[in-house]
Amino acid sequence: MKILYFYQYFATSKGSWGTRVHEFTREWVKDGHEVTVVTSVYSKSDISSKKFIDTQYFDGVKVIIINVRIDNRQSFFQRVFSFLAYSILSCWYALTYSTQVVIASSGPITVGIPGLLAKLIRGKKLVFESRDLWPDGAIELGIITNPLMITAARWFEKLCYASSDLIVALSIGMEKEIRGKSPSQNVITVTNAANILLFSTPRSFPSHLGIAPKSYAIYTGNIGEVNNSLWLLEAAKILKKRSSPLKILIVGEGQQRELIDQQIKEHQLDTLLRWPLMPKEDLVALVQNAIVSLVPLKGTPVLDTSSPNKFFESLSAGVPVVQNTQGWMKDFLIEHQIGFTLSPDDPEALADLLIHLDKNPNLLEGMKEKAFSVSAAAFDKNKLADKMITAIESIA
């Protein structure tokens, strides 16, 4: 089967971003499918090109790179321009490329444009992959406020759903929301996956980093308002006031990075470390040796449906998770007893928990084995790749 995959953020484990599409597509290629990904250049990925349009191969997956740069630190209008530029240029492949199935991976929802052209003009089978709920997230977070833009965005969202032969949601919460909007559509859940082998294989802890194993909680990813990064900052201030030796380690970049760095310097916060992005391969040892992994998000209903990579990777490393949404992740941690859920507005509770866990490490012992077992059973990349391709084959 020939598959054309529109996805703006393609990365491998050498980058600092999620590898879902790379992991899935290379498994599909092994099974005999012909897969082409049309992507752009994301600041956190390892994909780059000196040409405006380039073709590269990764484990048998053909990747067409449209050299439009996307960065979370860009302004709203810069990002919108990047999204539209990618989508418009991708339309050429939607209208001309030899394929049987087209996958449009959103957000941004503008990736639906080439997907719809392939479906409505060429009659190709369309799979709409919902990685987050657009435009709900942008509306709830106040990114889109103009009534006309909101109406247009919701109309386009419904068109994408209605035109799809299959909708793939990345969490149970997302599937529920999509079914509420399009009850007659074919919707399944295929969560983000974990590279179990990568994150479970013991790695030597790098001694030159100036931090000791089991002396820190770790957060990896974007530093920004959506990710509730100031929750971590305020918790670190409380740890310092209490003379705690514990540290919160942030590895990432984003809109609030300068603010975090400034606050560390201004308050002499030795309880908060902010390190730059690093390849996922280099991140493994840091995750494995953390007390817990932190998965914070701003407290809004749409973010309760989120499916962040760090959640799955941490569990596959056998590291319990502390998160603050009220959706499926909370239910999952409670059901399997492999983590903790706190309020997104209470940094003192986070500081209290970290101090308590440091003084009572036995509380985490049972969780570590459970975390790995649950991850291996539910989030293995090969199993999830097989689930998604089986669903695609059923509509092809």
C-alpha positions in Angstrom: 0.0 0.0 0.0 1.2 3.5 -0.8 0.8 6.0 2.0 1.4 9.8 1.9 1.7 11.3 5.3 1.5 15.1 5.9 3.2 15.9 9.2 5.1 19.1 9.9 7.3 17.9 12.8 9.1 14.7 11.6 12.0 13.8 13.9 14.1 10.8 14.8 15.6 9.9 18.2 18.6 12.0 17.3 16.4 15.0 17.7 14.6 16.5 20.7 11.1 15.9 19.7 8.5 13.1 19.6 9.4 10.2 17.2 5.9 8.7 16.7 5.7 9.2 13.0 9.2 7.9 12.4 8.7 4.9 14.6 5.4 4.0 13.0 6.3 4.5 9.4 9.5 2.6 9.5 7.6 -0.4 10.9 5.1 0.0 8.1 8.0 0.0 5.6 9.3 -3.2 7.1 5.9 -4.7 6.5 6.1 -3.9 2.8 4.2 -0.6 2.6 5.6 2.4 0.6 5.5 5.4 2.9 6.3 9.1 2.0 6.2 11.8 4.7 5.9 15.4 3.7 7.4 17.5 6.5 8.9 20.9 7.3 11.9 22.0 9.5 11.1 22.1 13.2 13.5 23.6 15.6 13.4 20.6 18.0 13.9 17.9 15.3 17.0 16.7 13.7 15.8 17.3 10.2 17.5 19.9 8.2 18.1 20.8 4.6 20.0 23.4 2.5 17.5 23.1 -0.3 14.0 24.6 -0.5 12.6 21.2 -1.3 14.7 18.1 -0.4 14.3 14.4 -0.3 15.9 12.2 2.4 15.5 8.7 3.6 15.2 7.4 7.2 15.1 3.7 7.7 13.4 3.2 4.3 10.9 6.0 4.9 11.0 8.7 2.1 10.8 12.1 3.7 10.2 15.2 1.5 11.3 18.3 3.4 9.7 21.6 2.6 12.2 24.1 4.0 9.8 26.2 6.0 11.0 26.6 9.6 8.7 26.2 12.6 9.8 27.3 16.1 7.7 27.5 19.3 9.4 30.8 20.0 8.0 32.4 16.9 5.2 34.9 17.3 1.6 33.9 16.7 1.5 35.4 13.2 4.9 33.9 12.3 3.7 30.5 13.2 0.4 30.9 11.3 2.5 32.0 8.3 4.6 28.8 8.7 1.6 26.6 9.0 -0.1 28.1 5.9 3.1 28.1 3.8 3.6 24.4 4.6 0.0 23.5 3.8 -0.1 25.4 0.5 3.1 23.9 -0.7 2.0 20.5 0.4 -1.0 20.8 -1.9 1.2 20.0 -4.9 1.9 16.5 -3.5 -1.7 16.1 -2.5 -2.8 16.7 -6.1 0.0 14.8 -7.9 1.8 12.2 -5.8 1.0 8.5 -6.4 -0.7 7.2 -3.3 -3.7 5.2 -2.1 -4.0 6.6 1.4 -3.3 10.1 2.7 -2.8 10.8 6.4 -3.1 14.4 7.6 -1.7 14.8 11.1 -3.1 17.8 13.0 -2.3 20.2 14.7 -2.0 22.6 13.2 -5.4 21.9 11.6 -4.2 23.7 8.4 -2.5 20.3 7.5 -6.1 19.3 6.7 -5.9 21.4 3.5 -3.7 19.0 1.5 -5.6 16.1 3.0 -8.9 17.4 1.9 -7.7 18.1 -1.7 -6.4 14.6 -2.0 -9.8 13.3 -0.8 -12.3 15.6 -2.5 -10.5 16.1 -5.8 -8.6 12.8 -6.3 -10.9 10.5 -4.3 -8.0 9.2 -2.1 -8.7 7.6 1.3 -8.2 10.2 4.0 -7.0 9.4 7.6 -7.2 12.4 9.9 -4.8 12.1 12.8 -5.8 14.3 15.7 -2.7 14.9 17.9 -4.4 17.7 19.7 -7.9 19.3 19.6 -7.7 22.2 17.2 -9.2 24.8 17.3 -10.5 24.0 20.9 -7.1 24.5 22.5 -6.4 27.8 20.7 -9.8 29.1 21.7 -9.6 28.0 25.4 -6.1 29.5 25.7 -7.2 32.8 24.2 -4.9 32.4 21.1 -7.9 32.8 18.8 -10.5 35.3 20.0 -12.0 36.8 16.8 -15.6 35.4 16.5 -15.2 35.1 12.7 -12.0 33.2 13.0 -13.5 30.9 15.6 -16.5 30.2 13.4 -14.3 29.5 10.4 -12.0 27.2 12.4 -14.8 25.2 13.8 -16.4 24.9 10.3 -13.0 23.7 8.9 -12.6 21.2 11.8 -16.0 19.7 11.0 -15.2 19.5 7.3 -12.0 17.6 8.1 -13.8 15.1 10.3 -16.8 14.6 7.9 -14.4 14.0 4.9 -12.3 11.4 6.7 -12.5 7.7 6.2 -10.8 7.2 9.5 -10.0 9.5 12.4 -7.1 8.6 14.7 -7.2 10.3 18.1 -4.1 10.2 20.4 -6.1 9.8 23.6 -9.4 8.4 24.9 -10.3 12.0 25.9 -9.7 13.2 22.3 -11.8 10.3 20.9 -14.7 11.2 23.2 -14.6 14.8 22.1 -14.4 14.0 18.4 -17.3 11.5 18.7 -19.4 14.2 20.3 -18.8 16.4 17.3 -19.0 13.7 14.6 -20.9 10.7 16.1 -21.2 8.9 12.8 -17.5 8.9 11.9 -15.0 6.0 12.2 -12.8 7.0 15.2 -10.1 5.0 17.0 -7.5 5.8 19.7 -3.9 5.2 19.0 -1.9 6.9 21.8 1.6 8.2 21.5 4.1 5.4 21.7 7.2 4.7 23.7 10.4 3.2 22.4 10.5 0.6 25.1 14.0 -0.6 24.2 15.5 2.9 24.1 14.1 4.0 27.5 14.3 0.8 29.4 17.9 -0.2 28.5 20.1 1.0 31.5 22.4 3.9 30.6 25.4 5.1 32.5 24.7 8.3 34.3 26.9 11.1 33.0 29.1 12.2 36.0 30.2 15.5 34.4 26.8 17.2 34.6 27.2 18.3 38.2 24.0 16.6 39.4 23.6 13.3 41.3 21.2 10.4 40.4 17.9 10.4 42.4 18.4 14.0 43.5 16.0 15.7 41.1 12.6 15.6 39.4 12.8 16.0 35.6 10.7 17.9 33.1 11.5 17.6 29.4 9.9 19.6 26.6 8.5 23.0 25.8 8.9 25.8 28.3 5.7 27.9 28.1 2.3 28.9 29.3 0.5 25.8 28.0 3.1 23.6 29.8 2.6 25.4 33.1 6.3 26.1 33.4 5.9 28.7 36.1 4.4 26.0 38.3 7.8 24.4 38.3 9.5 27.7 38.9 7.4 28.5 42.0 7.8 25.0 43.3 11.6 25.4 43.0 11.4 28.7 45.0 9.6 26.8 47.8 12.2 24.1 47.8 14.9 26.7 48.3 13.0 28.4 51.1 12.8 25.0 52.9 16.5 24.4 52.3 15.8 21.2 50.4 18.7 19.6 48.5 16.3 18.5 45.8 16.4 20.0 42.3 13.9 20.4 39.5 15.6 19.8 36.2 14.1 21.4 33.1 15.5 20.3 29.7 14.0 22.3 26.9 13.3 25.5 25.1 10.3 27.7 24.6 8.6 31.1 25.0 9.2 31.3 28.7 12.8 30.2 28.7 14.3 33.6 29.2 12.0 34.3 32.1 12.9 31.1 33.7 16.7 31.8 33.3 16.2 35.3 34.6 14.4 34.1 37.7 17.1 31.4 38.4 19.7 34.1 38.3 17.7 36.7 40.2 16.7 34.4 43.1 19.9 32.3 43.0 17.8 29.2 42.6 20.1 26.3 43.0 16.9 24.2 43.2 16.1 24.8 39.6 18.3 23.8 36.6 17.4 24.7 33.0 19.4 22.9 30.4 19.1 23.3 26.6 17.5 20.8 24.3 19.4 17.6 23.8 18.9 14.5 21.5 16.5 12.0 22.9 19.2 9.4 23.0 21.2 11.6 25.4 18.1 12.3 27.5 17.5 8.6 28.5 19.9 8.4 31.4 18.6 11.6 32.9 15.0 10.3 32.8 16.0 6.9 34.2 17.7 8.4 37.2 15.1 11.0 38.2 13.0 10.6 41.3 9.9 11.3 39.2 9.1 12.7 35.9 7.0 15.9 35.7 4.2 16.3 33.2 2.6 19.7 33.9 0.0 21.4 31.8 -2.2 24.5 32.2 -5.5 23.6 33.8 -8.0 23.7 30.9 -10.5 21.1 29.7 -8.9 20.7 26.3 -5.5 20.0 27.8 -7.0 17.2 29.9 -7.2 15.2 26.7 -3.4 15.7 25.9 -1.1 12.9 25.0 2.4 14.1 25.7 5.4 12.0 24.7 7.1 12.5 28.0 4.3 10.7 29.8 4.9 7.5 27.8 8.7 7.7 27.8 8.9 8.2 31.5 6.8 5.2 32.3 8.8 3.0 29.8 12.0 4.1 31.7 10.3 2.8 34.9 9.9 6.3 36.4 6.6 7.3 38.1 4.9 10.4 36.8 3.6 13.6 38.5 1.0 15.4 36.4 -1.7 17.9 36.9 -4.5 17.4 34.4 -8.0 16.0 35.3 -8.4 13.7 32.3 -7.3 10.3 31.1 -3.7 10.6 32.5 -5.1 11.1 36.0 -7.3 8.1 35.6 -4.5 6.0 34.2 -2.1 6.8 37.0 -4.7 6.0 39.6 -5.8 2.8 38.0 -2.3 1.4 37.7 -0.8 3.2 40.8 2.2 4.5 39.0 2.1 8.2 39.7 0.5 11.3 41.3 -1.9 14.0 40.2 -1.7 17.5 41.7 -3.5 20.8 41.2 -2.1 22.9 38.4 -2.4 26.0 40.6 -0.6 24.7 43.7 3.2 24.7 43.5 3.5 24.1 47.2 1.8 20.7 46.8 4.5 19.8 44.3 7.3 20.9 46.6 5.6 18.9 49.5 5.3 15.8 47.4 9.0 15.9 46.2 10.3 16.4 49.7 8.0 13.6 51.0 9.2 11.2 48.2 12.8 12.0 48.9 12.4 11.1 52.6 10.4 8.0 51.8 11.9 6.4 48.7 10.3 3.1 49.5 7.0 4.7 48.3 8.2 4.6 44.7 9.7 1.1 44.6 6.6 -0.8 43.6 5.7 1.9 41.1 8.9 1.6 39.1 8.2 -2.0 38.1 4.6 -1.4 37.5 5.3 1.7 35.3 7.6 -0.3 33.0 5.2 -3.3 32.8 2.2 -1.1 32.0 4.1 0.8 29.4 5.4 -2.3 27.7 1.9 -3.7 27.6 0.0 -0.6 26.5 2.4 1.8 24.7 4.9 -0.3 22.8 5.6 1.5 19.5 5.4 -1.7 17.4 2.0 -2.7 18.8 0.6 0.7 18.3 2.1 1.0 14.8 0.4 -2.3 14.0 -2.9 -1.1 15.4 -2.9 2.0 13.3 -1.9 0.3 10.0 -4.5 -2.4 10.6 -7.2 0.2 10.8 -5.8 2.0 7.7 -5.8 -1.3 5.7 -9.5 -1.8 6.6 -10.4 1.4 4.7 -8.0 1.2 1.8 
